[in-house]
């Protein structure tokens, strides 16, 4: 990345950080773009050059989030099940307390700001829809290689599969959010949701693999994955 691009990225990050600070303190609907600009030390036009809409200031990593599941499917090893790839990525993120899951002290206020704003709730739903559509495209390009794999041309089936996978992923994150917002410690919320997420994804595998029912038990899978993560980070 050249000096010009580095400077642009730094400006973008500074604006987003300034906006989030104001949103957390006052709420999304109570803060104007002009106030964000003053807080960041730039002009209002500069803010709009980097963030076309006010919601973009809050969800400044929207593009990354929308493409996450699709990227996992495209980059998975040949012959690997897309459901298991997404499942294992989520479980690993939980075990490592990935900040994107909201398992950190500042996440509670972040979620509260979303729940207080109809505009942010609408954008959150839009992000989920875009992520699901991107996943459907990735599945069409890199379909599951099993005996029950739908024909590549059968895009409606892949779209439904994408909806099931993305919906399960989204529901797991929402359950963590619900538990933390109700006062449950993040670590306890994570430990409660992880085995449930594993079971839910395994149920999806039943539709793709004839031998899915014979696979390792959820408890043993979690234990095996934890040991694998320990070896990778040793």
ZAPALO-89296 format. One record per residue (C-alpha): residue number from 1; residue in one letter; x, y, z. Coordinates in steps of 0.001 Angstrom, whole numbers, plus 500000, padded with zeros to 6 digits. Layout:
<rs>
<NUM a <X Y Z>>
...
</rs>
This chain:
<rs>
<1 x <500000 500000 500000>>
<2 x <501417 503387 498972>>
<3 x <501678 506477 501137>>
<4 x <498543 508021 499635>>
<5 x <496448 504908 500271>>
<6 x <497853 504591 503794>>
<7 x <496869 508175 504570>>
<8 x <493387 507628 503184>>
<9 x <492950 504512 505322>>
<10 x <494134 506388 508405>>
<11 x <491639 509189 507727>>
<12 x <488828 506700 507225>>
<13 x <489669 504905 510473>>
<14 x <489892 508189 512401>>
<15 x <486459 509268 511159>>
<16 x <484885 505891 511995>>
<17 x <486450 505885 515471>>
<18 x <485232 509419 516167>>
<19 x <481735 508497 515001>>
<20 x <481558 505356 517133>>
<21 x <482630 507305 520208>>
<22 x <479779 509786 519679>>
<23 x <477249 507071 518862>>
<24 x <478088 505136 522004>>
<25 x <477803 508245 524143>>
<26 x <474677 509829 522656>>
<27 x <473001 507180 520476>>
<28 x <472978 506902 516695>>
<29 x <469874 508971 515947>>
<30 x <470961 511835 518198>>
<31 x <474304 512441 516417>>
<32 x <474600 514300 513104>>
<33 x <477217 513799 510411>>
<34 x <478316 517397 510962>>
<35 x <479027 516596 514622>>
<36 x <481061 513564 513570>>
<37 x <483044 515740 511174>>
<38 x <483833 518288 513905>>
<39 x <484827 515541 516326>>
<40 x <487133 513980 513728>>
<41 x <488611 517340 512656>>
<42 x <487514 517098 509029>>
<43 x <484835 518667 506840>>
<44 x <481372 517205 506399>>
<45 x <482152 516665 502710>>
<46 x <485202 514625 503676>>
<47 x <483056 512369 505855>>
<48 x <480649 511750 502968>>
<49 x <483579 511054 500627>>
<50 x <484490 508080 502812>>
<51 x <481030 507146 504096>>
<52 x <478151 507827 501647>>
<53 x <475490 507210 504319>>
<54 x <475380 507843 508049>>
<55 x <474827 504121 508727>>
<56 x <478156 503414 507005>>
<57 x <479880 505282 509837>>
<58 x <478557 502753 512326>>
<59 x <478931 499607 510233>>
<60 x <482308 500623 508794>>
<61 x <483314 496976 508250>>
<62 x <480139 496060 506402>>
<63 x <481876 494828 503245>>
<64 x <484108 492481 505243>>
<65 x <481163 491070 507199>>
<66 x <479033 490571 504086>>
<67 x <481783 488595 502372>>
<68 x <483011 486514 505311>>
<69 x <480955 483347 504763>>
<70 x <481392 483452 500985>>
<71 x <485163 483780 501384>>
<72 x <485267 480755 503693>>
<73 x <483392 478679 501105>>
<74 x <485580 479804 498201>>
<75 x <488852 479276 500087>>
<76 x <488040 475918 501651>>
<77 x <490158 472884 500779>>
<78 x <488897 470717 497885>>
<79 x <486326 468185 499042>>
<80 x <485653 470009 502300>>
<81 x <482035 470513 503302>>
<82 x <481027 474206 503291>>
<83 x <478792 473701 506318>>
<84 x <481641 472224 508334>>
<85 x <484041 474946 507151>>
<86 x <481743 477702 508389>>
<87 x <480941 475761 511553>>
<88 x <484592 475262 512447>>
<89 x <485459 478893 511731>>
<90 x <482690 480052 514076>>
<91 x <483678 477638 516849>>
<92 x <487316 478670 516559>>
<93 x <486319 482334 516775>>
<94 x <484328 481546 519914>>
<95 x <487216 479697 521520>>
<96 x <489569 482585 520755>>
<97 x <487095 485263 521950>>
<98 x <487162 486956 518571>>
<99 x <486166 490651 519005>>
<100 x <483835 490364 515993>>
<101 x <481563 488115 518084>>
<102 x <481054 490756 520750>>
<103 x <482854 488872 523496>>
<104 x <484507 492006 524895>>
<105 x <483471 494742 527390>>
<106 x <482548 497368 524776>>
<107 x <480184 495118 522843>>
<108 x <477193 495622 525134>>
<109 x <476902 499333 524383>>
<110 x <477491 498667 520658>>
<111 x <474464 496335 520591>>
<112 x <472394 498750 522668>>
<113 x <472998 501508 520112>>
<114 x <471751 499184 517345>>
<115 x <468626 498196 519272>>
<116 x <467809 501854 519978>>
<117 x <467888 502832 516287>>
<118 x <465401 501643 513641>>
<119 x <467825 502783 510933>>
<120 x <470639 500611 512292>>
<121 x <468359 497614 512746>>
<122 x <467295 497954 509115>>
<123 x <470919 498181 507971>>
<124 x <471804 495125 510076>>
<125 x <469095 493136 508289>>
<126 x <470406 494377 504946>>
<127 x <473921 493214 505821>>
<128 x <472547 489768 506628>>
<129 x <470700 489620 503299>>
<130 x <473829 490612 501367>>
<131 x <475921 488024 503231>>
<132 x <473389 485324 502388>>
<133 x <473311 486303 498704>>
<134 x <477120 486289 498533>>
<135 x <477169 482850 500161>>
<136 x <474665 481522 497609>>
<137 x <476911 482746 494796>>
<138 x <479960 481129 496393>>
<139 x <478107 477821 496782>>
<140 x <477138 477919 493110>>
<141 x <480773 478484 492147>>
<142 x <482139 475930 494648>>
<143 x <479312 473469 495460>>
<144 x <479525 470690 498070>>
<145 x <481159 467588 496580>>
<146 x <478889 464868 497990>>
<147 x <476561 462300 496524>>
<148 x <473596 464501 497399>>
<149 x <475066 467685 495921>>
<150 x <472449 469594 493938>>
<151 x <473119 470208 490264>>
<152 x <475137 473393 489707>>
<153 x <472278 474765 487639>>
<154 x <469814 474239 490481>>
<155 x <470381 477683 491940>>
<156 x <467170 477772 494018>>
<157 x <468419 474785 496033>>
<158 x <471749 476486 496634>>
<159 x <469979 479694 497620>>
<160 x <467939 477757 500191>>
<161 x <471087 476045 501455>>
<162 x <472783 479430 501785>>
<163 x <469792 480684 503754>>
<164 x <469986 477741 506142>>
<165 x <473737 478127 506693>>
<166 x <473709 481904 507019>>
<167 x <470626 481776 509222>>
<168 x <472241 479293 511604>>
<169 x <475411 481397 511765>>
<170 x <473390 484565 512383>>
<171 x <471246 482869 515036>>
<172 x <474339 481745 516965>>
<173 x <475690 485299 517040>>
<174 x <472272 486659 518000>>
<175 x <472028 484195 520899>>
<176 x <475402 485358 522226>>
<177 x <474169 488933 521914>>
<178 x <470905 488147 523704>>
<179 x <472655 486456 526593>>
<180 x <475247 489193 527071>>
<181 x <472586 491923 526885>>
<182 x <470605 490107 529569>>
<183 x <473613 490314 531901>>
<184 x <475245 486938 531353>>
<185 x <479077 487004 531427>>
<186 x <480507 486729 527892>>
<187 x <482500 483579 528708>>
<188 x <479397 481829 530019>>
<189 x <477383 482916 526987>>
<190 x <480075 481571 524682>>
<191 x <480278 478237 526489>>
<192 x <476505 477827 526294>>
<193 x <476171 478730 522624>>
<194 x <479174 476796 521255>>
<195 x <477771 473255 521700>>
<196 x <474337 474390 520515>>
<197 x <475878 475909 517372>>
<198 x <477835 472723 516764>>
<199 x <474679 470624 517020>>
<200 x <472726 472943 514720>>
<201 x <475401 472910 512005>>
<202 x <475710 469141 512300>>
<203 x <471994 468845 511652>>
<204 x <472493 470803 508432>>
<205 x <475162 468301 507437>>
<206 x <472564 465536 507557>>
<207 x <471127 466937 504350>>
<208 x <474491 466819 502589>>
<209 x <476221 463709 503950>>
<210 x <474776 460239 504232>>
<211 x <477205 459408 507051>>
<212 x <476708 462595 509051>>
<213 x <474796 460768 511776>>
<214 x <477822 458552 512421>>
<215 x <480227 461427 512946>>
<216 x <481910 462260 516221>>
<217 x <479682 463437 519088>>
<218 x <479366 467219 519664>>
<219 x <481208 467034 522996>>
<220 x <484117 465134 521491>>
<221 x <484271 467438 518464>>
<222 x <484533 470508 520694>>
<223 x <487268 468828 522712>>
<224 x <489180 467807 519572>>
<225 x <488932 471290 518100>>
<226 x <490137 472881 521339>>
<227 x <493193 470598 521351>>
<228 x <493857 471427 517706>>
<229 x <493737 475152 518424>>
<230 x <496116 474720 521353>>
<231 x <498609 472925 519083>>
<232 x <498388 475643 516415>>
<233 x <498991 478431 518925>>
<234 x <501624 476620 520997>>
</rs>
